[in-house]
Amino acid sequence: MLPQKMKISDRAFNSLRRLQNNTGLTINISARLAFFTSIERGHSWDGEDIELKQRELDKYTWLGDHINLVEMLLKQKYPSLEEKDYYKAWASHIDDGSLILESKQSIIDISKGIYDY
């Protein structure tokens, strides 16, 4: 469902870089946290087009062993999307979650404050 190669937006990339500088977490691991944070807080992609031009990585690098879970959550949240739009929805969740996480100063802050939106 998601393409084999994926990118994120400049905004998400910059937020995840700040988080990496603060915590040492790599951008792909931070993107996973951002996705799940966004899903948990109830964000929904509104169909807006997102310019995706940063950090092209393969799907497994972005999602790790969570590929099936991420794709299932996207299908559950957006049952009527066309295949090509799931990628944009995923990227929208990365944007949303990364803005929440970027100010965290440590992994402990992430675990304590992940529900403090």
C-alpha positions in Angstrom: 0.0 0.0 0.0 2.7 2.5 0.9 5.4 3.0 -1.7 8.8 1.4 -1.4 10.5 4.8 -1.3 9.1 7.6 0.8 10.0 11.1 1.8 8.8 13.6 4.4 8.1 17.3 4.3 10.7 20.0 5.1 8.7 21.0 8.2 8.7 17.4 9.6 12.4 16.9 8.7 13.4 20.1 10.6 11.3 19.2 13.6 12.7 15.7 13.7 16.3 17.1 13.3 15.7 19.2 16.4 14.4 16.2 18.3 17.5 14.2 17.1 19.8 17.0 18.4 18.0 16.9 21.8 17.6 13.2 22.3 19.9 11.4 19.9 17.0 9.5 18.3 17.4 9.0 14.5 15.0 10.7 12.2 13.4 7.4 11.1 12.8 6.3 14.7 11.4 9.7 15.6 9.1 9.6 12.6 7.6 6.4 13.9 7.0 8.1 17.3 5.5 11.1 15.5 3.2 8.9 13.5 1.8 7.1 16.5 1.6 10.3 18.5 -0.5 11.9 15.8 -2.8 8.8 15.5 -3.3 8.7 19.2 -4.2 12.4 19.5 -6.8 12.0 16.8 -5.3 14.0 13.9 -6.9 13.5 10.5 -5.4 14.3 7.2 -7.7 16.8 5.4 -6.7 15.9 1.8 -4.3 18.8 1.6 -1.4 18.2 -0.7 2.0 17.9 1.1 5.3 18.7 -0.5 7.5 15.7 0.2 11.1 16.4 -0.6 13.2 15.5 2.4 15.1 12.3 3.3 14.1 9.6 0.9 14.3 6.3 2.6 12.9 2.9 1.9 9.6 1.8 3.6 11.3 -0.6 5.9 13.8 2.1 7.2 10.9 4.5 7.9 8.6 1.9 9.5 10.8 -1.0 10.7 8.8 -4.0 11.8 5.7 -1.8 12.1 4.9 -1.7 8.3 1.8 -3.9 8.6 0.6 -2.0 11.7 1.0 1.4 10.1 -0.7 0.4 6.9 -3.6 -1.2 8.9 -4.1 1.9 11.0 -4.1 4.1 7.9 -6.7 1.8 6.2 -8.8 1.8 9.3 -8.7 5.6 9.8 -9.1 6.3 6.0 -11.2 3.4 4.6 -12.1 5.2 1.4 -8.7 6.6 0.3 -7.2 5.8 -3.0 -3.9 3.8 -2.7 -1.7 6.8 -3.7 -3.2 9.0 -1.0 -2.2 6.8 1.9 1.3 8.0 1.5 0.1 11.6 1.9 -1.9 10.7 4.9 1.1 9.0 6.5 3.2 12.1 5.8 0.5 14.3 7.3 0.7 12.3 10.5 4.5 12.7 10.5 4.1 16.5 10.2 1.6 16.6 13.0 3.4 14.4 15.4 6.8 15.9 14.8 5.6 19.3 15.8 4.5 17.8 19.1 7.7 16.0 19.8 10.3 18.5 18.5 10.6 20.4 21.8 11.2 17.3 23.9 14.7 17.3 25.5 15.2 13.7 26.3 13.7 10.3 25.8 12.3 10.5 29.3 10.5 13.7 28.3 9.0 11.9 25.3 7.7 9.0 27.5 6.4 11.3 30.2 4.9 14.0 28.0 3.7 12.1 24.9 0.1 12.6 26.0 0.4 16.3 26.9 -0.7 17.9 23.7 
